Amino acid sequence: MGIVKDAARRVGVVNGLFAFLWRKRLWWMIPILLAVVGVAAIVAVAAHPAAAPFIYTLF
């Protein structure tokens, strides 16, 4: 159950971040954050040697 609570807490943090950006009218920052998260996901997947041929074809 600890993993589920931890994941729920993380989702709450992300939700709070987007709510803050929306409330402060920083809409332009949302695509930047999504791009950073996307690049981080690609780097995390590319760290696994079996994924290297698939990541190589993206670039």
LORO-341223 format. One record per atom (N, C-alpha, C): residue number from 0; chain; atom name; x, y, z. Coordinates in Angstrom, 1 decimal. Example, Ala and Ser with C-alpha at 12.3 -4.5 7.8 and 13.67 -1.06 7.14 Angstrom:
> nr, kette, atom, xx, yy, zz
> 0, A, N, 13.2, -5.7, 7.8;
> 0, A, CA, 12.3, -4.5, 7.8;
> 0, A, C, 13.2, -3.3, 7.8;
> 1, A, N, 12.8, -2.2, 7.1;
> 1, A, CA, 13.7, -1.1, 7.1;
> 1, A, C, 12.9, 0.0, 7.9;
# end
This chain:
> nr, kette, atom, xx, yy, zz
> 0, A, N, 0.8, -1.2, 0.0;
> 0, A, CA, 0.0, 0.0, 0.0;
> 0, A, C, 0.9, 1.3, 0.0;
> 1, A, N, 2.1, 1.2, 0.5;
> 1, A, CA, 3.0, 2.3, 0.5;
> 1, A, C, 3.3, 2.9, -0.8;
> 2, A, N, 3.4, 2.0, -1.8;
> 2, A, CA, 3.7, 2.5, -3.2;
> 2, A, C, 2.6, 3.3, -3.8;
> 3, A, N, 1.4, 2.8, -3.5;
> 3, A, CA, 0.2, 3.5, -4.0;
> 3, A, C, 0.0, 4.9, -3.4;
> 4, A, N, 0.3, 5.0, -2.1;
> 4, A, CA, 0.2, 6.3, -1.4;
> 4, A, C, 1.3, 7.2, -1.9;
> 5, A, N, 2.5, 6.7, -2.1;
> 5, A, CA, 3.5, 7.5, -2.6;
> 5, A, C, 3.2, 8.0, -4.1;
> 6, A, N, 2.7, 7.2, -4.9;
> 6, A, CA, 2.3, 7.6, -6.2;
> 6, A, C, 1.2, 8.6, -6.2;
> 7, A, N, 0.2, 8.4, -5.3;
> 7, A, CA, -0.8, 9.4, -5.2;
> 7, A, C, -0.3, 10.8, -4.7;
> 8, A, N, 0.7, 10.7, -3.8;
> 8, A, CA, 1.3, 12.0, -3.4;
> 8, A, C, 2.0, 12.7, -4.5;
> 9, A, N, 2.7, 11.9, -5.3;
> 9, A, CA, 3.4, 12.5, -6.5;
> 9, A, C, 2.4, 13.2, -7.5;
> 10, A, N, 1.3, 12.5, -7.7;
> 10, A, CA, 0.3, 13.0, -8.6;
> 10, A, C, -0.3, 14.3, -8.0;
> 11, A, N, -0.4, 14.3, -6.7;
> 11, A, CA, -0.9, 15.5, -6.1;
> 11, A, C, 0.0, 16.7, -6.2;
> 12, A, N, 1.3, 16.4, -6.2;
> 12, A, CA, 2.3, 17.5, -6.4;
> 12, A, C, 2.3, 18.0, -7.8;
> 13, A, N, 2.2, 17.1, -8.8;
> 13, A, CA, 2.1, 17.5, -10.2;
> 13, A, C, 0.8, 18.3, -10.4;
> 14, A, N, -0.3, 17.9, -9.8;
> 14, A, CA, -1.6, 18.6, -10.0;
> 14, A, C, -1.5, 20.0, -9.3;
> 15, A, N, -0.8, 20.0, -8.2;
> 15, A, CA, -0.6, 21.3, -7.5;
> 15, A, C, 0.2, 22.3, -8.4;
> 16, A, N, 1.3, 21.7, -9.0;
> 16, A, CA, 2.1, 22.5, -9.9;
> 16, A, C, 1.3, 23.1, -11.1;
> 17, A, N, 0.5, 22.3, -11.7;
> 17, A, CA, -0.3, 22.8, -12.8;
> 17, A, C, -1.3, 23.7, -12.4;
> 18, A, N, -1.9, 23.5, -11.2;
> 18, A, CA, -2.9, 24.5, -10.7;
> 18, A, C, -2.3, 25.8, -10.4;
> 19, A, N, -1.0, 25.8, -9.8;
> 19, A, CA, -0.3, 27.0, -9.6;
> 19, A, C, 0.0, 27.8, -10.9;
> 20, A, N, 0.4, 27.0, -11.9;
> 20, A, CA, 0.7, 27.7, -13.2;
> 20, A, C, -0.5, 28.3, -13.8;
> 21, A, N, -1.7, 27.6, -13.7;
> 21, A, CA, -2.9, 28.1, -14.2;
> 21, A, C, -3.4, 29.3, -13.5;
> 22, A, N, -3.3, 29.3, -12.1;
> 22, A, CA, -3.8, 30.4, -11.3;
> 22, A, C, -2.9, 31.6, -11.5;
> 23, A, N, -1.6, 31.5, -11.7;
> 23, A, CA, -0.8, 32.6, -11.9;
> 23, A, C, -0.7, 33.0, -13.4;
> 24, A, N, -1.5, 32.4, -14.2;
> 24, A, CA, -1.5, 32.7, -15.7;
> 24, A, C, -0.2, 32.5, -16.4;
> 25, A, N, 0.5, 31.4, -16.0;
> 25, A, CA, 1.8, 31.0, -16.6;
> 25, A, C, 1.5, 29.9, -17.6;
> 26, A, N, 0.5, 30.0, -18.5;
> 26, A, CA, 0.2, 29.0, -19.4;
> 26, A, C, 1.3, 28.6, -20.3;
> 27, A, N, 2.1, 29.6, -20.7;
> 27, A, CA, 3.2, 29.4, -21.6;
> 27, A, C, 4.3, 28.5, -21.0;
> 28, A, N, 4.3, 28.3, -19.7;
> 28, A, CA, 5.3, 27.4, -19.1;
> 28, A, C, 4.9, 25.9, -19.2;
> 29, A, N, 3.6, 25.6, -19.4;
> 29, A, CA, 3.2, 24.2, -19.4;
> 29, A, C, 3.8, 23.4, -20.5;
> 30, A, N, 3.8, 23.9, -21.8;
> 30, A, CA, 4.5, 23.1, -22.8;
> 30, A, C, 6.0, 22.9, -22.6;
> 31, A, N, 6.6, 23.9, -21.9;
> 31, A, CA, 8.0, 23.8, -21.6;
> 31, A, C, 8.2, 22.6, -20.6;
> 32, A, N, 7.4, 22.6, -19.6;
> 32, A, CA, 7.5, 21.5, -18.6;
> 32, A, C, 7.2, 20.2, -19.2;
> 33, A, N, 6.2, 20.1, -20.1;
> 33, A, CA, 5.9, 18.8, -20.7;
> 33, A, C, 7.1, 18.4, -21.6;
> 34, A, N, 7.7, 19.3, -22.3;
> 34, A, CA, 8.9, 18.9, -23.1;
> 34, A, C, 10.1, 18.4, -22.3;
> 35, A, N, 10.3, 19.1, -21.1;
> 35, A, CA, 11.3, 18.6, -20.2;
> 35, A, C, 11.0, 17.2, -19.7;
> 36, A, N, 9.8, 17.0, -19.3;
> 36, A, CA, 9.4, 15.6, -18.8;
> 36, A, C, 9.6, 14.6, -20.0;
> 37, A, N, 9.2, 15.0, -21.2;
> 37, A, CA, 9.4, 14.1, -22.3;
> 37, A, C, 10.8, 13.7, -22.6;
> 38, A, N, 11.7, 14.7, -22.5;
> 38, A, CA, 13.1, 14.4, -22.7;
> 38, A, C, 13.7, 13.6, -21.6;
> 39, A, N, 13.2, 13.8, -20.4;
> 39, A, CA, 13.7, 13.0, -19.2;
> 39, A, C, 13.2, 11.6, -19.4;
> 40, A, N, 12.0, 11.4, -19.9;
> 40, A, CA, 11.5, 10.0, -20.1;
> 40, A, C, 12.4, 9.3, -21.2;
> 41, A, N, 12.7, 10.0, -22.2;
> 41, A, CA, 13.5, 9.4, -23.3;
> 41, A, C, 14.9, 9.0, -22.7;
> 42, A, N, 15.5, 9.9, -21.9;
> 42, A, CA, 16.8, 9.6, -21.3;
> 42, A, C, 16.7, 8.4, -20.4;
> 43, A, N, 15.6, 8.4, -19.6;
> 43, A, CA, 15.5, 7.2, -18.7;
> 43, A, C, 15.3, 5.9, -19.4;
> 44, A, N, 14.6, 5.9, -20.5;
> 44, A, CA, 14.4, 4.7, -21.3;
> 44, A, C, 15.7, 4.4, -22.1;
> 45, A, N, 16.4, 5.4, -22.5;
> 45, A, CA, 17.7, 5.2, -23.3;
> 45, A, C, 18.8, 4.6, -22.4;
> 46, A, N, 18.7, 4.7, -21.1;
> 46, A, CA, 19.7, 4.2, -20.2;
> 46, A, C, 19.7, 2.7, -20.2;
> 47, A, N, 18.6, 2.1, -20.6;
> 47, A, CA, 18.5, 0.6, -20.7;
> 47, A, C, 19.1, 0.2, -22.1;
> 48, A, N, 20.1, -0.7, -22.1;
> 48, A, CA, 20.8, -1.1, -23.3;
> 48, A, C, 19.9, -1.7, -24.4;
> 49, A, N, 18.9, -2.4, -24.0;
> 49, A, CA, 18.0, -3.1, -24.9;
> 49, A, C, 17.2, -2.0, -25.7;
> 50, A, N, 17.0, -0.9, -25.2;
> 50, A, CA, 16.2, 0.2, -25.8;
> 50, A, C, 17.0, 1.0, -26.8;
> 51, A, N, 18.3, 0.9, -26.8;
> 51, A, CA, 19.2, 1.7, -27.6;
> 51, A, C, 18.9, 1.7, -29.1;
> 52, A, N, 18.6, 0.6, -29.7;
> 52, A, CA, 18.3, 0.7, -31.2;
> 52, A, C, 17.0, 1.5, -31.4;
> 53, A, N, 16.0, 1.4, -30.5;
> 53, A, CA, 14.8, 2.1, -30.8;
> 53, A, C, 15.0, 3.6, -30.5;
> 54, A, N, 15.8, 4.0, -29.5;
> 54, A, CA, 16.0, 5.4, -29.3;
> 54, A, C, 16.9, 6.0, -30.4;
> 55, A, N, 17.8, 5.2, -30.9;
> 55, A, CA, 18.7, 5.7, -32.0;
> 55, A, C, 17.9, 6.1, -33.2;
> 56, A, N, 16.8, 5.4, -33.5;
> 56, A, CA, 16.0, 5.7, -34.7;
> 56, A, C, 15.2, 7.0, -34.5;
> 57, A, N, 14.9, 7.4, -33.2;
> 57, A, CA, 14.2, 8.7, -33.0;
> 57, A, C, 15.0, 9.9, -33.4;
> 58, A, N, 16.3, 9.8, -33.2;
> 58, A, CA, 17.2, 10.9, -33.5;
> 58, A, C, 17.9, 10.7, -34.8;
# end
